[in-house]
């Protein structure tokens, strides 16, 4: 049986499972970790198949597989109830966890997330992203810069791309792209009462704010959106103190 890799921070009573984005493994959260309350919470940062500590674990790289891996991990940790945090494509995965395991998921925090309906794009954009996933660093750099408002030096995106290549398998990157673009379980989430916080980034991809209002706020009766004003698509890297504060404030209320 494959053992999914993870990193644990803290030993507090509240249990929090954290999943990463397409462009990086759980190390993407490292800038934020010093600002988490490790006495009140136990944070477990899980690496999806094909990434980080799970890099050599192959799979079909689907939402359902990721949910199954996450549940197997929390079962191993002997967590009965827990909170979930997902970034970007994993923002989709944690929504499916809340649907499939409603009685166990206390709350959901979705950071600049993909909605439950997926994020399909025209063929030329999908081809652009597919090439970024496989081997085209220029495409990957441009995708990151689009998601951060072209506000940073080129070195920011280059560093992210270099880590992406090192920490993940090309087959996983390609498959997860199709997962978050084309998976649609939106009919299952409508009316779901789990408390849900969407954390948006002011400089995220064009149209992200409107998409979040048209999906999350309409589908989830207990959803709200809070903005990281100084961030784009990667608040854990761009504004780690602010993001950690938003997460912990929400956890205290739920």
C-alpha positions as a Markdown table, in Angstrom:
| # | Residue | x | y | z |
|---|---|---|---|---|
| 1 | Unk | 0.0 | 0.0 | 0.0 |
| 2 | Unk | 1.3 | 3.4 | -1.0 |
| 3 | Unk | 2.0 | 5.8 | 2.0 |
| 4 | Unk | 1.3 | 9.4 | 1.1 |
| 5 | Unk | 4.0 | 11.8 | 2.2 |
| 6 | Unk | 3.3 | 14.6 | 4.6 |
| 7 | Unk | 4.9 | 17.1 | 7.0 |
| 8 | Unk | 3.5 | 17.8 | 10.4 |
| 9 | Unk | 3.7 | 21.1 | 12.2 |
| 10 | Unk | 2.4 | 21.5 | 15.8 |
| 11 | Unk | 0.6 | 19.2 | 18.2 |
| 12 | Unk | -2.5 | 21.2 | 19.2 |
| 13 | Unk | -6.1 | 19.9 | 19.6 |
| 14 | Unk | -7.5 | 21.3 | 16.4 |
| 15 | Unk | -6.5 | 19.1 | 13.4 |
| 16 | Unk | -5.9 | 20.7 | 10.0 |
| 17 | Unk | -5.1 | 18.9 | 6.8 |
| 18 | Unk | -3.5 | 21.2 | 4.2 |
| 19 | Unk | -3.1 | 20.5 | 0.4 |
| 20 | Unk | -0.9 | 22.3 | -2.1 |
| 21 | Unk | -1.3 | 23.9 | -5.6 |
| 22 | Unk | -0.4 | 22.8 | -9.1 |
| 23 | Unk | 2.8 | 24.8 | -9.2 |
| 24 | Unk | 4.4 | 23.3 | -6.1 |
| 25 | Unk | 4.4 | 20.7 | -3.3 |
| 26 | Unk | 3.6 | 21.4 | 0.4 |
| 27 | Unk | 6.9 | 23.3 | 0.7 |
| 28 | Unk | 5.0 | 26.2 | -0.9 |
| 29 | Unk | 3.6 | 26.8 | 2.6 |
| 30 | Unk | 7.0 | 27.1 | 4.2 |
| 31 | Unk | 7.0 | 30.9 | 4.4 |
| 32 | Unk | 3.7 | 30.8 | 6.4 |
| 33 | Unk | 4.6 | 28.1 | 8.9 |
| 34 | Unk | 6.4 | 30.4 | 11.5 |
| 35 | Unk | 3.1 | 32.3 | 11.9 |
| 36 | Unk | 0.9 | 29.3 | 12.7 |
| 37 | Unk | -0.1 | 28.5 | 16.3 |
| 38 | Unk | 1.5 | 25.1 | 16.8 |
| 39 | Unk | 0.1 | 24.9 | 20.3 |
| 40 | Unk | -3.5 | 25.2 | 19.4 |
| 41 | Unk | -3.4 | 23.3 | 16.1 |
| 42 | Unk | -1.8 | 20.3 | 14.5 |
| 43 | Unk | -1.2 | 21.0 | 10.8 |
| 44 | Unk | -0.4 | 18.2 | 8.4 |
| 45 | Unk | 0.8 | 19.3 | 5.0 |
| 46 | Unk | 0.1 | 16.5 | 2.5 |
| 47 | Unk | 1.9 | 15.9 | -0.8 |
| 48 | Unk | -0.3 | 14.7 | -3.6 |
| 49 | Unk | 0.7 | 11.8 | -5.7 |
| 50 | Unk | 3.5 | 12.8 | -8.1 |
| 51 | Unk | 4.6 | 15.7 | -5.8 |
| 52 | Unk | 7.1 | 16.2 | -3.0 |
| 53 | Unk | 7.3 | 13.3 | -0.5 |
| 54 | Unk | 4.8 | 11.5 | -2.7 |
| 55 | Unk | 6.7 | 12.1 | -5.9 |
| 56 | Unk | 7.3 | 8.5 | -6.7 |
| 57 | Unk | 3.7 | 7.4 | -6.0 |
| 58 | Unk | 2.0 | 7.0 | -9.4 |
| 59 | Unk | -1.8 | 7.1 | -9.8 |
| 60 | Unk | -4.6 | 8.4 | -12.0 |
| 61 | Unk | -4.3 | 11.8 | -10.4 |
| 62 | Unk | -8.0 | 12.5 | -10.0 |
| 63 | Unk | -10.1 | 14.3 | -7.4 |
| 64 | Unk | -11.5 | 11.1 | -6.1 |
| 65 | Unk | -8.1 | 9.5 | -5.7 |
| 66 | Unk | -6.8 | 12.6 | -3.9 |
| 67 | Unk | -9.7 | 12.5 | -1.5 |
| 68 | Unk | -9.2 | 8.8 | -0.9 |
| 69 | Unk | -5.5 | 9.4 | -0.2 |
| 70 | Unk | -6.3 | 12.2 | 2.2 |
| 71 | Unk | -8.8 | 10.2 | 4.1 |
| 72 | Unk | -6.4 | 7.3 | 4.4 |
| 73 | Unk | -3.8 | 9.7 | 5.8 |
| 74 | Unk | -6.2 | 11.2 | 8.4 |
| 75 | Unk | -7.3 | 7.7 | 9.3 |
| 76 | Unk | -3.6 | 6.7 | 9.9 |
| 77 | Unk | -3.3 | 9.8 | 12.1 |
| 78 | Unk | -6.4 | 8.7 | 13.9 |
| 79 | Unk | -8.2 | 12.0 | 13.3 |
| 80 | Unk | -12.0 | 11.6 | 13.6 |
| 81 | Unk | -12.9 | 15.2 | 12.7 |
| 82 | Unk | -10.7 | 17.9 | 11.1 |
| 83 | Unk | -10.5 | 21.1 | 9.1 |
| 84 | Unk | -9.2 | 21.1 | 5.5 |
| 85 | Unk | -7.2 | 23.8 | 3.6 |
| 86 | Unk | -6.7 | 23.6 | -0.1 |
| 87 | Unk | -4.9 | 25.9 | -2.5 |
| 88 | Unk | -5.9 | 26.5 | -6.2 |
| 89 | Unk | -6.5 | 23.0 | -7.7 |
| 90 | Unk | -6.6 | 21.5 | -4.2 |
| 91 | Unk | -9.3 | 24.0 | -3.3 |
| 92 | Unk | -11.4 | 21.8 | -5.6 |
| 93 | Unk | -10.2 | 18.6 | -3.8 |
| 94 | Unk | -11.1 | 19.8 | -0.3 |
| 95 | Unk | -14.6 | 20.7 | -1.5 |
| 96 | Unk | -15.1 | 17.1 | -2.6 |
| 97 | Unk | -13.8 | 15.9 | 0.8 |
| 98 | Unk | -16.5 | 18.0 | 2.4 |
| 99 | Unk | -19.1 | 16.4 | 0.2 |
| 100 | Unk | -17.9 | 12.8 | 0.6 |
| 101 | Unk | -17.1 | 13.1 | 4.3 |
| 102 | Unk | -19.5 | 15.7 | 5.6 |
| 103 | Unk | -19.7 | 14.3 | 9.1 |
| 104 | Unk | -15.9 | 14.5 | 9.5 |
| 105 | Unk | -14.9 | 17.8 | 7.9 |
| 106 | Unk | -15.4 | 20.7 | 10.4 |
| 107 | Unk | -14.7 | 23.5 | 8.0 |
| 108 | Unk | -13.1 | 24.2 | 4.6 |
| 109 | Unk | -10.6 | 27.0 | 3.7 |
| 110 | Unk | -10.1 | 27.3 | -0.1 |
| 111 | Unk | -7.3 | 29.6 | -1.1 |
| 112 | Unk | -7.6 | 31.2 | -4.6 |
| 113 | Unk | -9.5 | 28.0 | -5.4 |
| 114 | Unk | -10.8 | 26.2 | -8.5 |
| 115 | Unk | -14.6 | 25.8 | -8.1 |
| 116 | Unk | -16.4 | 22.5 | -8.0 |
| 117 | Unk | -17.4 | 23.0 | -11.7 |
| 118 | Unk | -13.8 | 23.0 | -12.8 |
| 119 | Unk | -12.0 | 25.6 | -14.7 |
| 120 | Unk | -12.2 | 24.7 | -18.4 |
| 121 | Unk | -10.4 | 26.9 | -20.9 |
| 122 | Unk | -10.2 | 27.3 | -24.7 |
| 123 | Unk | -8.1 | 24.7 | -26.6 |
| 124 | Unk | -5.2 | 27.2 | -27.1 |
| 125 | Unk | -4.9 | 28.0 | -23.4 |
| 126 | Unk | -5.1 | 24.3 | -22.5 |
| 127 | Unk | -2.3 | 23.6 | -25.0 |
| 128 | Unk | -0.3 | 26.5 | -23.5 |
| 129 | Unk | -0.7 | 25.1 | -20.0 |
| 130 | Unk | 0.0 | 21.5 | -21.1 |
| 131 | Unk | 3.3 | 22.6 | -22.6 |
| 132 | Unk | 4.1 | 24.5 | -19.4 |
| 133 | Unk | 3.4 | 21.3 | -17.4 |
| 134 | Unk | 5.6 | 19.2 | -19.6 |
| 135 | Unk | 8.8 | 21.2 | -20.4 |
| 136 | Unk | 8.1 | 24.7 | -21.6 |
| 137 | Unk | 9.6 | 27.0 | -18.9 |
| 138 | Unk | 8.6 | 30.2 | -20.7 |
| 139 | Unk | 5.0 | 29.2 | -20.7 |
| 140 | Unk | 5.2 | 28.2 | -17.0 |
| 141 | Unk | 6.8 | 31.5 | -16.1 |
| 142 | Unk | 4.2 | 33.5 | -18.0 |
| 143 | Unk | 1.4 | 31.6 | -16.2 |
| 144 | Unk | 2.8 | 32.4 | -12.8 |
| 145 | Unk | 3.3 | 36.0 | -13.7 |
| 146 | Unk | -0.3 | 36.3 | -15.0 |
| 147 | Unk | -1.5 | 35.0 | -11.6 |
| 148 | Unk | 0.5 | 37.6 | -9.7 |
| 149 | Unk | -0.3 | 40.7 | -11.8 |
| 150 | Unk | 3.2 | 40.9 | -13.4 |
| 151 | Unk | 4.3 | 42.7 | -10.2 |
| 152 | Unk | 7.5 | 40.8 | -9.4 |
| 153 | Unk | 10.9 | 40.4 | -10.9 |
| 154 | Unk | 11.3 | 37.5 | -13.3 |
| 155 | Unk | 13.3 | 35.7 | -10.6 |
| 156 | Unk | 10.2 | 35.0 | -8.6 |
| 157 | Unk | 8.5 | 33.0 | -11.3 |
| 158 | Unk | 11.8 | 31.3 | -12.3 |
| 159 | Unk | 12.4 | 30.1 | -8.8 |
| 160 | Unk | 8.8 | 28.7 | -8.6 |
| 161 | Unk | 9.2 | 26.9 | -12.0 |
| 162 | Unk | 12.6 | 25.4 | -11.0 |
| 163 | Unk | 11.1 | 24.0 | -7.8 |
| 164 | Unk | 8.0 | 22.8 | -9.7 |
| 165 | Unk | 10.3 | 20.8 | -12.0 |
| 166 | Unk | 12.3 | 19.3 | -9.1 |
| 167 | Unk | 9.4 | 18.4 | -6.8 |
| 168 | Unk | 7.0 | 16.8 | -9.3 |
| 169 | Unk | 6.6 | 14.4 | -12.2 |
| 170 | Unk | 5.6 | 15.6 | -15.6 |
| 171 | Unk | 2.9 | 13.0 | -15.9 |
| 172 | Unk | 1.3 | 14.2 | -12.6 |
| 173 | Unk | 1.5 | 17.9 | -13.7 |
| 174 | Unk | -0.2 | 17.1 | -17.0 |
| 175 | Unk | -2.9 | 14.9 | -15.4 |
| 176 | Unk | -3.7 | 17.4 | -12.6 |
| 177 | Unk | -4.2 | 20.1 | -15.2 |
| 178 | Unk | -6.9 | 18.0 | -16.8 |
| 179 | Unk | -8.4 | 17.2 | -13.4 |
| 180 | Unk | -8.9 | 20.8 | -12.3 |
| 181 | Unk | -10.0 | 21.9 | -15.8 |
| 182 | Unk | -12.6 | 19.3 | -16.5 |
| 183 | Unk | -13.8 | 17.8 | -13.3 |
| 184 | Unk | -17.4 | 18.9 | -12.4 |
| 185 | Unk | -19.2 | 17.9 | -9.2 |
| 186 | Unk | -21.0 | 21.2 | -8.7 |
| 187 | Unk | -24.4 | 19.6 | -8.4 |
| 188 | Unk | -23.2 | 17.8 | -5.3 |
| 189 | Unk | -22.0 | 20.8 | -3.4 |
| 190 | Unk | -25.1 | 23.0 | -3.8 |
| 191 | Unk | -26.6 | 23.6 | -0.4 |
| 192 | Unk | -23.6 | 22.0 | 1.5 |
| 193 | Unk | -23.7 | 23.6 | 5.0 |
| 194 | Unk | -20.1 | 23.1 | 5.9 |
| 195 | Unk | -18.5 | 26.5 | 6.9 |
| 196 | Unk | -16.3 | 27.6 | 4.0 |
| 197 | Unk | -13.9 | 30.5 | 3.7 |
| 198 | Unk | -12.7 | 31.5 | 0.3 |
| 199 | Unk | -9.4 | 33.5 | 0.4 |
| 200 | Unk | -9.0 | 35.5 | -2.7 |
| 201 | Unk | -6.0 | 37.5 | -4.0 |
| 202 | Unk | -6.4 | 41.0 | -5.2 |
| 203 | Unk | -3.9 | 40.4 | -8.1 |
| 204 | Unk | -5.1 | 36.9 | -9.0 |
| 205 | Unk | -6.0 | 35.8 | -12.5 |
| 206 | Unk | -8.5 | 38.1 | -14.3 |
| 207 | Unk | -12.1 | 37.2 | -13.5 |
| 208 | Unk | -11.2 | 35.1 | -10.4 |
| 209 | Unk | -13.2 | 37.4 | -8.1 |
| 210 | Unk | -16.4 | 37.2 | -10.2 |
| 211 | Unk | -16.0 | 33.5 | -10.6 |
| 212 | Unk | -15.8 | 33.0 | -6.8 |
| 213 | Unk | -18.9 | 35.1 | -6.2 |
| 214 | Unk | -20.9 | 33.2 | -8.9 |
| 215 | Unk | -20.0 | 29.8 | -7.6 |
| 216 | Unk | -19.0 | 29.6 | -3.9 |
| 217 | Unk | -21.3 | 32.3 | -2.6 |
| 218 | Unk | -24.3 | 31.0 | -4.6 |
| 219 | Unk | -23.7 | 27.3 | -3.8 |
| 220 | Unk | -22.6 | 27.2 | -0.2 |
| 221 | Unk | -25.0 | 28.8 | 2.4 |
| 222 | Unk | -22.2 | 29.2 | 4.9 |
| 223 | Unk | -19.5 | 30.5 | 2.6 |
| 224 | Unk | -17.8 | 33.9 | 2.7 |
| 225 | Unk | -14.9 | 35.5 | 0.7 |
| 226 | Unk | -12.0 | 37.3 | 2.3 |
| 227 | Unk | -9.3 | 39.0 | 0.3 |
| 228 | Unk | -5.5 | 39.0 | 0.7 |
| 229 | Unk | -5.1 | 42.5 | -0.5 |
| 230 | Unk | -1.4 | 42.3 | -1.2 |
| 231 | Unk | -1.4 | 38.9 | -2.9 |
| 232 | Unk | -2.1 | 37.3 | -6.3 |
| 233 | Unk | -2.6 | 33.6 | -6.7 |
| 234 | Unk | 0.0 | 32.5 | -4.1 |
| 235 | Unk | -0.8 | 34.3 | -0.8 |
| 236 | Unk | 1.3 | 31.7 | 1.2 |
| 237 | Unk | 4.4 | 33.0 | -0.6 |
| 238 | Unk | 3.4 | 36.6 | -1.3 |
| 239 | Unk | 1.7 | 37.5 | 2.0 |
| 240 | Unk | 2.4 | 34.7 | 4.5 |
| 241 | Unk | 1.6 | 36.6 | 7.7 |
| 242 | Unk | -1.7 | 37.8 | 6.4 |
| 243 | Unk | -2.7 | 34.4 | 5.1 |
| 244 | Unk | -1.8 | 32.6 | 8.4 |
| 245 | Unk | -3.8 | 35.1 | 10.3 |
| 246 | Unk | -6.9 | 34.7 | 8.1 |
| 247 | Unk | -6.7 | 30.9 | 8.4 |
| 248 | Unk | -6.3 | 30.9 | 12.2 |
| 249 | Unk | -9.1 | 33.5 | 12.7 |
| 250 | Unk | -11.5 | 31.3 | 10.7 |
| 251 | Unk | -10.4 | 28.1 | 12.6 |
| 252 | Unk | -11.1 | 29.8 | 16.0 |
| 253 | Unk | -14.7 | 30.6 | 14.9 |
| 254 | Unk | -15.3 | 27.0 | 13.6 |
